[in-house]
């Protein structure tokens, strides 16, 4: 499968001046009335790192957190999205994981979305930030708030041991030459062996060996998994997704399906998550905000393309239909369009 170039909808501003932007935001919220358009213009034309620098300059210059300023001058979903946008993405995702596990009832879908779709580096950074923010390990909270097969899979993903072909390997240490693990290239022979293991662990036996599923799906490169899924279909005469649906259930099934979806088409996976956030009566604004902010600098343009293919409606139209006011304006600029 040929690699599709990533298409972000938000890029870092050239000629960036964090002090000037901090002053601009202060002026937008100073005195009677708030200039929401100025706030939107700054936040949607600066990268996450630039926005964090603006927040730091704001606190030094005006002795007040920028998030506190937003809280005093803005309201509703517009306030929430502005506050989220001045947090580092890693912080936002760590907080979302914590919130998913520390409110009444665990929001397993948030764990699935974040942990099943991120690179090893991203997961390690999120786990480190989680510990820094909450003085607890991400692993311990997952173990406390989840159970059985779902817990085992989430913990395997947090280990961040997936083979990654496109990550530059670290330089070998002459003193410990065996310490650098070579990343195996995709192999049709290994795909055949893994497909047979998966078949024997599920359809080919009474009951399901979830450990075999977890071992393969949490550690193999996505390129290798695609070959394995193709080999599985030849053995089983059904897709691996169909096997998952017949052999597993609940949150564990959702997580396995998410990994398969990410392996096959990551932007399509996120397009499906966005559709779910806006489907039916009411909008899941927290999911919508998290998805748009976290993907805008990576592949939101690709996600838009897949969304149109999958649902026949432009993402920006559904966002516009499901939101309103300044909140809508900001999200549409994140998506890469205007009203």
CORKAGI-V974013 format. One record per residue. RES is the residue in one letter. PSI is psi in whole degrees, -180 to 180 (999 if undefined). D_FIRST is the distance of its C-alpha to the first C-alpha in Angstrom with 2 decimals. Layout:
# CORKAGI-V974013
res->RES psi->PSI d_first->D_FIRST
res->RES psi->PSI d_first->D_FIRST
This chain:
# CORKAGI-V974013
res->X psi->123 d_first->0.00
res->X psi->142 d_first->3.81
res->X psi->130 d_first->6.45
res->X psi->129 d_first->8.97
res->X psi->139 d_first->12.48
res->X psi->140 d_first->14.69
res->X psi->90 d_first->17.63
res->X psi->156 d_first->20.73
res->X psi->-5 d_first->23.74
res->X psi->128 d_first->26.26
res->X psi->162 d_first->26.74
res->X psi->143 d_first->29.62
res->X psi->138 d_first->32.77
res->X psi->152 d_first->34.12
res->X psi->36 d_first->37.77
res->X psi->136 d_first->37.64
res->X psi->99 d_first->41.07
res->X psi->-37 d_first->41.11
res->X psi->-43 d_first->44.91
res->X psi->-39 d_first->45.03
res->X psi->-39 d_first->42.42
res->X psi->-43 d_first->44.43
res->X psi->-40 d_first->47.54
res->X psi->-44 d_first->45.82
res->X psi->-40 d_first->44.83
res->X psi->-44 d_first->48.35
res->X psi->-33 d_first->49.93
res->X psi->-22 d_first->47.73
res->X psi->8 d_first->49.19
res->X psi->141 d_first->52.70
res->X psi->-161 d_first->55.77
res->X psi->130 d_first->55.97
res->X psi->157 d_first->52.74
res->X psi->136 d_first->49.17
res->X psi->87 d_first->47.02
res->X psi->-33 d_first->43.77
res->X psi->-37 d_first->42.13
res->X psi->-40 d_first->42.68
res->X psi->-47 d_first->41.14
res->X psi->-43 d_first->38.05
res->X psi->-42 d_first->37.77
res->X psi->-51 d_first->37.89
res->X psi->-32 d_first->35.53
res->X psi->5 d_first->32.76
res->X psi->21 d_first->32.81
res->X psi->143 d_first->32.72
res->X psi->169 d_first->30.03
res->X psi->-43 d_first->30.56
res->X psi->-39 d_first->32.12
res->X psi->-40 d_first->34.35
res->X psi->-38 d_first->35.47
res->X psi->-37 d_first->36.40
res->X psi->-38 d_first->38.43
res->X psi->-45 d_first->40.18
res->X psi->-40 d_first->41.13
res->X psi->-43 d_first->42.55
res->X psi->-38 d_first->44.57
res->X psi->-45 d_first->45.81
res->X psi->-40 d_first->47.20
res->X psi->-44 d_first->48.99
res->X psi->-37 d_first->50.43
res->X psi->5 d_first->51.53
res->X psi->41 d_first->51.88
res->X psi->137 d_first->49.81
res->X psi->140 d_first->46.26
res->X psi->-37 d_first->44.18
res->X psi->-37 d_first->43.08
res->X psi->-39 d_first->46.81
res->X psi->-43 d_first->47.41
res->X psi->-42 d_first->44.73
res->X psi->-33 d_first->46.27
res->X psi->-22 d_first->49.71
res->X psi->-21 d_first->48.76
res->X psi->177 d_first->45.85
res->X psi->165 d_first->45.32
res->X psi->-151 d_first->43.00
res->X psi->-29 d_first->39.24
res->X psi->-43 d_first->39.63
res->X psi->-46 d_first->41.36
res->X psi->-47 d_first->38.69
res->X psi->-35 d_first->35.75
res->X psi->-42 d_first->37.74
res->X psi->-43 d_first->38.61
res->X psi->-34 d_first->35.04
res->X psi->-18 d_first->33.89
res->X psi->11 d_first->36.26
res->X psi->142 d_first->35.06
res->X psi->145 d_first->32.36
res->X psi->-41 d_first->29.07
res->X psi->-40 d_first->29.41
res->X psi->-45 d_first->32.93
res->X psi->-46 d_first->31.97
res->X psi->-37 d_first->29.40
res->X psi->-42 d_first->31.91
res->X psi->-38 d_first->34.58
res->X psi->-39 d_first->32.49
res->X psi->-43 d_first->31.89
res->X psi->-45 d_first->35.63
res->X psi->-37 d_first->36.63
res->X psi->-28 d_first->34.47
res->X psi->-5 d_first->36.43
res->X psi->20 d_first->39.85
res->X psi->163 d_first->40.68
res->X psi->120 d_first->42.18
res->X psi->130 d_first->39.45
res->X psi->133 d_first->36.14
res->X psi->82 d_first->33.34
res->X psi->-29 d_first->30.64
res->X psi->-33 d_first->28.09
res->X psi->-42 d_first->28.32
res->X psi->-45 d_first->27.74
res->X psi->-50 d_first->24.69
res->X psi->-47 d_first->23.19
res->X psi->-49 d_first->23.92
res->X psi->-26 d_first->23.49
res->X psi->-6 d_first->20.40
res->X psi->-3 d_first->18.34
res->X psi->158 d_first->19.58
res->X psi->168 d_first->18.87
res->X psi->-47 d_first->21.47
res->X psi->-44 d_first->23.26
res->X psi->-44 d_first->23.53
res->X psi->-41 d_first->24.89
res->X psi->-41 d_first->27.36
res->X psi->-42 d_first->28.59
res->X psi->-44 d_first->29.05
res->X psi->-40 d_first->30.91
res->X psi->-41 d_first->33.11
res->X psi->-37 d_first->33.93
res->X psi->-48 d_first->34.72
res->X psi->-40 d_first->37.23
res->X psi->-42 d_first->38.70
res->X psi->-38 d_first->39.23
res->X psi->0 d_first->40.50
res->X psi->32 d_first->41.81
res->X psi->151 d_first->39.97
res->X psi->149 d_first->36.78
res->X psi->-39 d_first->33.82
res->X psi->-44 d_first->33.76
res->X psi->-37 d_first->37.41
res->X psi->-37 d_first->37.06
res->X psi->-44 d_first->34.10
res->X psi->-33 d_first->36.24
res->X psi->-31 d_first->39.17
res->X psi->-6 d_first->37.50
res->X psi->179 d_first->35.10
res->X psi->162 d_first->35.64
res->X psi->-135 d_first->34.55
res->X psi->-37 d_first->30.92
res->X psi->-45 d_first->29.71
res->X psi->-47 d_first->31.62
res->X psi->-42 d_first->30.23
res->X psi->-43 d_first->26.59
res->X psi->-41 d_first->27.37
res->X psi->-36 d_first->29.24
res->X psi->-38 d_first->26.46
res->X psi->-38 d_first->24.11
res->X psi->-25 d_first->26.91
res->X psi->-21 d_first->27.09
res->X psi->56 d_first->23.82
res->X psi->23 d_first->22.89
res->X psi->138 d_first->19.14
res->X psi->134 d_first->17.37
res->X psi->113 d_first->15.52
res->X psi->-27 d_first->13.63
res->X psi->11 d_first->13.96
res->X psi->127 d_first->17.64
res->X psi->123 d_first->20.12
res->X psi->151 d_first->22.25
res->X psi->156 d_first->25.96
res->X psi->141 d_first->28.38
res->X psi->145 d_first->30.08
res->X psi->115 d_first->33.59
res->X psi->-31 d_first->35.93
res->X psi->-25 d_first->38.17
res->X psi->70 d_first->35.48
res->X psi->-24 d_first->32.83
res->X psi->-4 d_first->31.48
res->X psi->-26 d_first->30.94
res->X psi->116 d_first->27.50
res->X psi->118 d_first->24.98
res->X psi->141 d_first->22.24
res->X psi->118 d_first->18.72
res->X psi->139 d_first->17.48
res->X psi->154 d_first->14.28
res->X psi->138 d_first->11.96
res->X psi->128 d_first->14.09
res->X psi->-36 d_first->14.22
res->X psi->-43 d_first->17.95
res->X psi->-36 d_first->17.79
res->X psi->-42 d_first->15.48
res->X psi->-44 d_first->18.21
res->X psi->-42 d_first->20.92
res->X psi->-39 d_first->19.57
res->X psi->-41 d_first->19.04
res->X psi->-40 d_first->22.64
res->X psi->-45 d_first->23.85
res->X psi->-40 d_first->22.47
res->X psi->-45 d_first->24.01
res->X psi->-28 d_first->27.28
res->X psi->-18 d_first->27.32
res->X psi->-90 d_first->27.09
res->X psi->-28 d_first->27.54
res->X psi->13 d_first->29.09
res->X psi->169 d_first->32.03
res->X psi->120 d_first->34.63
res->X psi->174 d_first->33.54
res->X psi->135 d_first->30.37
res->X psi->90 d_first->29.78
res->X psi->-29 d_first->28.20
res->X psi->-38 d_first->28.31
res->X psi->-41 d_first->25.77
res->X psi->-49 d_first->23.42
res->X psi->-43 d_first->24.03
res->X psi->-42 d_first->23.74
res->X psi->-48 d_first->20.20
res->X psi->-23 d_first->18.79
res->X psi->-9 d_first->20.56
res->X psi->-23 d_first->19.82
res->X psi->149 d_first->16.49
res->X psi->155 d_first->13.52
res->X psi->-34 d_first->10.95
res->X psi->-42 d_first->8.40
res->X psi->-41 d_first->11.34
res->X psi->-39 d_first->12.15
res->X psi->-42 d_first->9.13
res->X psi->-40 d_first->10.23
res->X psi->-40 d_first->13.73
res->X psi->-37 d_first->13.50
res->X psi->-43 d_first->12.44
res->X psi->-36 d_first->15.36
res->X psi->-43 d_first->17.57
res->X psi->-34 d_first->17.41
res->X psi->-34 d_first->18.60
res->X psi->-46 d_first->21.41
res->X psi->-23 d_first->22.52
res->X psi->15 d_first->21.87
res->X psi->159 d_first->20.89
res->X psi->160 d_first->17.91
res->X psi->-32 d_first->18.15
res->X psi->-43 d_first->18.92
res->X psi->-38 d_first->21.79
res->X psi->-42 d_first->22.99
res->X psi->-44 d_first->23.11
res->X psi->-31 d_first->25.14
res->X psi->-23 d_first->27.52
res->X psi->-14 d_first->27.99
res->X psi->178 d_first->28.22
res->X psi->169 d_first->29.76
res->X psi->-148 d_first->30.57
res->X psi->-34 d_first->29.09
res->X psi->-43 d_first->27.52
res->X psi->-45 d_first->25.60
res->X psi->-41 d_first->24.54
res->X psi->-44 d_first->23.28
res->X psi->-43 d_first->21.24
res->X psi->-35 d_first->19.69
res->X psi->-43 d_first->18.96
res->X psi->-42 d_first->17.07
res->X psi->-44 d_first->14.96
res->X psi->-42 d_first->14.43
res->X psi->-41 d_first->13.57
res->X psi->-38 d_first->11.02
res->X psi->-37 d_first->9.26
res->X psi->92 d_first->10.13
res->X psi->-48 d_first->12.77
res->X psi->-36 d_first->14.29
res->X psi->-37 d_first->14.80
res->X psi->-48 d_first->16.55
res->X psi->-32 d_first->18.86
res->X psi->-42 d_first->19.47
res->X psi->-38 d_first->20.76
res->X psi->-40 d_first->22.92
res->X psi->-42 d_first->24.40
res->X psi->-43 d_first->25.25
res->X psi->-37 d_first->26.95
res->X psi->-25 d_first->28.94
res->X psi->2 d_first->30.35
res->X psi->142 d_first->30.73
res->X psi->-174 d_first->34.23
res->X psi->131 d_first->37.54
res->X psi->153 d_first->37.36
res->X psi->137 d_first->34.52
res->X psi->87 d_first->33.34
res->X psi->-35 d_first->33.88
res->X psi->-44 d_first->33.23
res->X psi->-43 d_first->29.70
res->X psi->-47 d_first->29.15
res->X psi->-48 d_first->30.54
res->X psi->-45 d_first->28.62
res->X psi->-46 d_first->25.24
res->X psi->-43 d_first->25.93
res->X psi->-44 d_first->27.52
res->X psi->-21 d_first->25.00
res->X psi->-10 d_first->21.91
res->X psi->-38 d_first->23.71
res->X psi->3 d_first->23.22
res->X psi->-68 d_first->19.56
res->X psi->27 d_first->17.43
res->X psi->-29 d_first->19.99
res->X psi->-42 d_first->19.15
res->X psi->-39 d_first->15.59
res->X psi->-41 d_first->17.40
res->X psi->-44 d_first->19.85
res->X psi->-46 d_first->17.33
res->X psi->-37 d_first->16.00
res->X psi->-44 d_first->19.66
res->X psi->-42 d_first->20.76
res->X psi->-42 d_first->18.22
res->X psi->-37 d_first->19.15
res->X psi->-5 d_first->22.88
res->X psi->10 d_first->23.93
res->X psi->136 d_first->25.81
res->X psi->142 d_first->25.15
res->X psi->-41 d_first->25.03
res->X psi->-31 d_first->27.98
res->X psi->-44 d_first->30.06
res->X psi->-38 d_first->29.74
res->X psi->-45 d_first->30.51
res->X psi->-39 d_first->33.48
res->X psi->-27 d_first->34.72
res->X psi->-2 d_first->34.63
res->X psi->178 d_first->36.25
res->X psi->164 d_first->39.27
res->X psi->-147 d_first->41.26
res->X psi->-30 d_first->40.28
res->X psi->-46 d_first->37.69
res->X psi->-46 d_first->35.90
res->X psi->-46 d_first->36.29
res->X psi->-46 d_first->34.72
res->X psi->-39 d_first->31.71
res->X psi->-34 d_first->31.08
res->X psi->-35 d_first->31.21
res->X psi->-41 d_first->28.66
res->X psi->-21 d_first->26.37
res->X psi->31 d_first->27.04
res->X psi->179 d_first->29.70
res->X psi->167 d_first->33.44
res->X psi->999 d_first->35.71
